[in-house]
Amino acid sequence: MMGDERNFRSQFYGKVGLHDVEDKRAVEALLKEQPLNPKKLAHFAQRSVVPATHRNEVWKIMLDITPRYAESRDYVAQQHTLMYEELWDALKALGLASISYGVDGINGHDFYALCMDSKQSKTGAKSYPETPFPEHYVLMWLMSEAKLLYNPRQQLKSKENMHFIAIARKVSSFFENPGDVYHVCSSLWALLLRNQTMIMDALQEAIGMLRKEHDVLHLHLLKIGLFTSPLLLDQCLSLFCDILPESAIEKILDKIIAKAFRILSFVVFALLVNLRRSMASVATVEGVRNLMTQIRKEEGDLIVTSALEQWVVMQSGYVRSQRLNPAT
């Protein structure tokens, strides 16, 4: 009876839009715990959408940017700020924060043009942006990891660094403080690098789901070579930041930061199913890539909503099986 009552209440709240109220109260209770428990927050984020009012704070806790103990937070925050400022100043000192626009630049910005040329501009001073661009964040991360090479302009063009840039572009829209942007991007990228095997497994699961539920579409994409191309894996490693809107990306990040990498399988599946009619007339992987870049905001939101709905069904099935077979 209690289970039926909870299910009825959950369905009722969903219909009248009160899930947000329940979720907000649950997160606020977790944020009041001392010390903070990142595992509990991750468990919540895996099962629910993190309320927007607490999303930034929850992300930073799950990424171990914010310490668990209250007495450590001010000191750690100061150290993080100092680290960011030192890296940003170092980029300026190297000339890597100087930007000139040109067709040969990275995403419209030429970072290397002034790197080896220390001459000042006609006004007598170099021009620096007040806050970093997405490309700057990856340069700062490379510097912090002692991976910055002699030709950073060329280095920015590597596929891995382009993934970082795509993520940084979206994360920049979620945080006002550039120091937070740097640390969240760095921690998130490190998380992805450590879990590439799980990401590849999620992609294979998506392909299996497509073969089972949309065999005609699967066969078509197989014939044009989509599954042997790097396109889908690249989208997973960049967290779809180049093709989906911010409103969709933040919900994906809730799950990824909570280490629920399997969400990617549902996003890939929903993405391909959403584009199935358009892809029927596409004969190349490049054609699929072009379709992905044309996804409208409304479509992107629907894709992620569908993925999350499938995720909830999967989670519910897992919980049921655990109750029926507690020893497994």
KOLZAKOL-691425 format. One record per residue (C-alpha): x, y, z; residue number from 1. Coordinates in steps of 0.001 Angstrom, whole numbers, always signed. Example, Ala and Ser with C-alpha at 12.3 -4.5 7.8 and 13.67 -1.06 7.14 Angstrom:
! residues 2
       xx       yy       zz   nr
   +12300    -4500    +7800    1
   +13670    -1060    +7140    2
END
This chain:
! residues 328
       xx       yy       zz   nr
       +0       +0       +0    1
    +2775    +2428     +875    2
    +4438    +1753    -2478    3
    +1170    +2395    -4333    4
     +683    +5618    -2385    5
    +4184    +6837    -3255    6
    +3682    +5964    -6931    7
     +355    +7813    -7013    8
    +1902   +10842    -5321    9
    +4841   +10814    -7729   10
    +2551   +10628   -10773   11
     +321   +13383    -9384   12
    +3286   +15675    -8719   13
    +4559   +15046   -12231   14
    +1227   +16008   -13784   15
     +881   +19268   -11862   16
    +4558   +20215   -12101   17
    +5480   +19741    -8454   18
    +8468   +17460    -9021   19
   +10658   +20565    -9034   20
    +9476   +21422    -5519   21
   +10278   +17943    -4224   22
   +13689   +17930    -5930   23
   +14597   +21368    -4602   24
   +13753   +20356    -1037   25
   +15764   +17151    -1376   26
   +18844   +18993    -2664   27
   +18589   +21684       +5   28
   +18526   +18986    +2684   29
   +21652   +17372    +1210   30
   +23434   +20729    +1012   31
   +22785   +21310    +4726   32
   +24590   +18116    +5720   33
   +27977   +18540    +7399   34
   +30239   +17346    +6036   35
   +28809   +17369    +2530   36
   +28302   +13973     +956   37
   +29154   +14033    -2790   38
   +27978   +10432    -3187   39
   +24474   +11281    -1971   40
   +24353   +14272    -4312   41
   +25559   +12096    -7188   42
   +22877    +9522    -6402   43
   +20267   +12289    -6482   44
   +21623   +13704    -9760   45
   +21562   +10256   -11349   46
   +17864    +9884   -10591   47
   +16579   +13465   -10978   48
   +17212   +16732   -12773   49
   +19238   +18994   -10490   50
   +17242   +22181    -9687   51
   +18639   +25166   -11587   52
   +18962   +27250    -8418   53
   +21473   +24790    -6958   54
   +22982   +23276   -10109   55
   +26310   +25132   -10077   56
   +26867   +24408    -6402   57
   +25995   +20719    -6781   58
   +28276   +20318    -9797   59
   +31232   +21820    -7947   60
   +30685   +19504    -4983   61
   +30407   +16389    -7156   62
   +33563   +17400    -9049   63
   +35430   +17847    -5736   64
   +36004   +21540    -6445   65
   +34092   +22521    -3305   66
   +35445   +20691     -213   67
   +33184   +18569    +1956   68
   +34098   +20428    +5156   69
   +32834   +23975    +5678   70
   +35981   +25156    +7462   71
   +38074   +24405    +4360   72
   +35933   +26129    +1744   73
   +37180   +29708    +1985   74
   +40823   +28652    +1851   75
   +40283   +26257    -1070   76
   +38261   +28874    -2961   77
   +41100   +31379    -2511   78
   +43634   +28848    -3799   79
   +41463   +28066    -6818   80
   +41153   +31766    -7598   81
   +44908   +32227    -7255   82
   +45584   +29273    -9557   83
   +43220   +30624   -12209   84
   +44706   +34118   -12028   85
   +48272   +32814   -12305   86
   +47414   +30751   -15379   87
   +45555   +33647   -17005   88
   +48469   +35994   -16312   89
   +50870   +33407   -17723   90
   +48884   +33266   -20968   91
   +49099   +37030   -21240   92
   +52842   +36963   -20580   93
   +53277   +34411   -23381   94
   +51194   +36458   -25786   95
   +48577   +33711   -25965   96
   +45807   +35948   -24673   97
   +46226   +38344   -27599   98
   +43520   +37877   -30159   99
   +43238   +38976   -33750  100
   +40373   +37867   -35941  101
   +41136   +36044   -39150  102
   +40150   +33149   -41344  103
   +43175   +31167   -40213  104
   +42250   +31337   -36554  105
   +40733   +28725   -34287  106
   +36955   +29194   -34247  107
   +37499   +32688   -35627  108
   +40309   +33639   -33250  109
   +44010   +33627   -34095  110
   +45864   +32784   -30891  111
   +49256   +32043   -32372  112
   +49669   +35146   -34489  113
   +51079   +37145   -31593  114
   +52634   +34271   -29689  115
   +55996   +34468   -31429  116
   +55771   +38156   -32285  117
   +56263   +40350   -29225  118
   +55727   +43585   -31129  119
   +53089   +45824   -29684  120
   +50084   +47063   -31586  121
   +49972   +50497   -33200  122
   +48433   +51902   -30034  123
   +51506   +50807   -28101  124
   +49810   +48052   -26097  125
   +48540   +44561   -26661  126
   +44812   +43946   -26517  127
   +43552   +41318   -24075  128
   +39968   +40211   -23448  129
   +38698   +40860   -19936  130
   +37749   +37216   -19484  131
   +39034   +34116   -21273  132
   +37464   +32728   -24428  133
   +36785   +28968   -24584  134
   +40101   +28453   -26387  135
   +41924   +30133   -23523  136
   +40602   +27621   -21010  137
   +42098   +24668   -22858  138
   +45419   +26517   -23134  139
   +45348   +27128   -19397  140
   +44584   +23461   -18773  141
   +47395   +22359   -21083  142
   +49755   +24684   -19251  143
   +48695   +23340   -15844  144
   +49313   +19779   -17092  145
   +52695   +20712   -18629  146
   +51320   +19724   -22047  147
   +51473   +23093   -23822  148
   +53594   +22698   -26959  149
   +55728   +25128   -28963  150
   +52960   +25673   -31515  151
   +49796   +26151   -29440  152
   +47832   +27404   -32432  153
   +48272   +24052   -34129  154
   +47746   +22215   -30857  155
   +44314   +23796   -30472  156
   +43246   +22099   -33698  157
   +43652   +18596   -32274  158
   +40388   +16703   -31905  159
   +40805   +16281   -28151  160
   +41343   +19991   -27573  161
   +38414   +20876   -29819  162
   +36221   +18720   -27568  163
   +37457   +20686   -24546  164
   +36742   +23970   -26343  165
   +33180   +22882   -27167  166
   +32560   +21983   -23525  167
   +34126   +25232   -22299  168
   +31894   +27239   -24621  169
   +28784   +25784   -22988  170
   +30107   +25809   -19403  171
   +30967   +29512   -19856  172
   +27255   +30203   -20214  173
   +26455   +28488   -16896  174
   +28956   +30308   -14649  175
   +29626   +34025   -14267  176
   +33007   +33572   -12579  177
   +35738   +32626   -15110  178
   +37646   +30901   -12324  179
   +34692   +28565   -11840  180
   +34531   +27971   -15590  181
   +38188   +26953   -15659  182
   +37999   +24582   -12700  183
   +34700   +22991   -13768  184
   +35971   +22462   -17323  185
   +39277   +21039   -16112  186
   +37641   +18665   -13628  187
   +34952   +17617   -16095  188
   +37504   +16968   -18832  189
   +39662   +14901   -16471  190
   +36545   +12892   -15571  191
   +35862   +12168   -19241  192
   +39449   +11128   -19921  193
   +39391    +8699   -16990  194
   +36182    +7087   -18196  195
   +36622    +6797   -21952  196
   +36020    +3043   -21807  197
   +32605    +3551   -20183  198
   +31781    +6197   -22787  199
   +32655    +3804   -25617  200
   +30553    +1102   -23944  201
   +27601    +3507   -23803  202
   +27986    +4201   -27519  203
   +27962     +490   -28333  204
   +24834      +81   -26210  205
   +23134    +2834   -28220  206
   +23990    +1066   -31475  207
   +22591    -2173   -30048  208
   +19366     -426   -29023  209
   +19026    +1021   -32511  210
   +19553    -2384   -34139  211
   +16867    -3884   -31908  212
   +14220    -1153   -32138  213
   +14905     +515   -35523  214
   +16565    -2135   -37632  215
   +15975     -368   -40974  216
   +17619    +2819   -39715  217
   +20439     +797   -38172  218
   +21103    -1002   -41462  219
   +21138    +2272   -43408  220
   +23603    +3909   -41005  221
   +25717     +765   -41007  222
   +25920     +837   -44812  223
   +27055    +4453   -44967  224
   +29744    +3751   -42373  225
   +28481    +5833   -39460  226
   +29282    +3206   -36835  227
   +32880    +2794   -37994  228
   +33456    +6551   -38223  229
   +34518    +8625   -35187  230
   +31515   +10965   -35461  231
   +29334    +9497   -32702  232
   +32245    +8991   -30313  233
   +33353   +12579   -30932  234
   +29867   +13784   -30044  235
   +29955   +11758   -26822  236
   +33399   +13044   -25830  237
   +32329   +16635   -26468  238
   +29046   +15911   -24629  239
   +27096   +17067   -27703  240
   +28070   +20654   -26864  241
   +28490   +21589   -30538  242
   +24996   +20515   -31573  243
   +22618   +20748   -28592  244
   +21364   +23890   -26789  245
   +22407   +24945   -23294  246
   +19024   +23936   -21860  247
   +19677   +20363   -22993  248
   +23392   +20248   -22178  249
   +22891   +21163   -18520  250
   +20655   +18113   -18042  251
   +23247   +15854   -19669  252
   +25932   +17337   -17429  253
   +23840   +16535   -14345  254
   +24239   +12860   -15190  255
   +27830   +12925   -16481  256
   +29177   +14794   -13450  257
   +27331   +12227   -11313  258
   +29309    +9570   -13265  259
   +26207    +8144   -14940  260
   +27929    +7755   -18306  261
   +25254    +5387   -19541  262
   +23020    +8409   -20187  263
   +25078    +8910   -23348  264
   +23639    +5729   -24858  265
   +20123    +7125   -24520  266
   +21135   +10524   -25911  267
   +22766    +8930   -28969  268
   +19737    +6675   -29497  269
   +17261    +9568   -29165  270
   +19410   +11733   -31446  271
   +19506    +9179   -34263  272
   +15823    +8309   -33954  273
   +14897   +12001   -34027  274
   +16844   +12472   -37274  275
   +15736    +9198   -38883  276
   +13546   +10743   -41602  277
   +16208   +13202   -42686  278
   +18925   +10547   -42561  279
   +16997    +8265   -44906  280
   +18147   +10436   -47817  281
   +21720   +10890   -46559  282
   +24401    +8723   -48155  283
   +27543    +9788   -46282  284
   +28800   +10300   -42745  285
   +29422   +13938   -43624  286
   +25746   +14230   -44486  287
   +24850   +12934   -41020  288
   +27268   +15443   -39487  289
   +25584   +18285   -41375  290
   +22158   +17192   -40144  291
   +23412   +17201   -36557  292
   +24703   +20755   -36856  293
   +21264   +21920   -38012  294
   +19342   +20694   -34966  295
   +17052   +23447   -33691  296
   +16798   +24308   -30002  297
   +13334   +22782   -29723  298
   +14548   +19556   -31309  299
   +17566   +19437   -29017  300
   +15390   +19813   -25949  301
   +13062   +17055   -27181  302
   +16002   +14727   -27835  303
   +17326   +15085   -24297  304
   +13839   +14883   -22786  305
   +13315   +11594   -24617  306
   +16717   +10339   -23442  307
   +15905   +11234   -19838  308
   +12535    +9497   -20051  309
   +14259    +6324   -21236  310
   +16815    +6766   -18472  311
   +14054    +6936   -15838  312
   +12454    +3768   -17227  313
   +15813    +1997   -17096  314
   +16421    +3189   -13525  315
   +12945    +2070   -12443  316
   +13509    -1358   -13951  317
   +16839    -1657   -12163  318
   +15311     -730    -8788  319
   +12494    -3248    -9302  320
   +14938    -6023   -10159  321
   +16999    -5212    -7062  322
   +13900    -5489    -4874  323
   +12917    -8802    -6445  324
   +16475   -10169    -6393  325
   +18260    -8444    -3489  326
   +21116   -10951    -3537  327
   +22111   -10143    -7156  328
END
